[in-house]
Amino acid sequence: MKTLQDRPRLLRARKGTVAFLSSLPRPKPAPTIRLPFERRIYSVEAAVTHVIQEDDQDLHVVVEDGAAHMVAESPNAPFCAANATAYRKKQMAAARNKVRICSHAPIVGVAFWDRAHNVTGRAPNAIELHPILDFACFS
């Protein structure tokens, strides 16, 4: 799911904020399949304060807007996304090449309820933008 291998029909991008996404109520129980909400693409503007390469080669990107924070993930596409569409694999790979620490970045990604685990920058509700589909740096 996190790398779009289930080939969801994604809903067009909607502007959002880190504060809005990180304040949403977490679904209970935790989802085991993609929820309709997780078909939505969001575009947020935030500071990128950390970019950490994880063991699975994803880039763990911490985004902050004031006191609000959350994680966005940039998977190592196309290697980890064999069943995703060619278009989405290209999109993920192009975005990954642009990811960096930045004081003002528009970030486009798919809403995803991750498991609540202890990682740097995790939102209180464990929502993420995963995968990142587009990234730019304005600073």
Secondary structure, 3 states (H helix, E strand, C coil): CCCCCCCCCCEEEEECCHHHHHHCCCCCCCCCCCCHHHHEEEEEEEEEEEEEECCCCCEEEEEEECCEEEEEEECCCCCCCCCCCHHHHHHHHHHHHHCCCEEEEEEEEEEEECCCCCCCCCCCCCEEEEEEEEECCCC
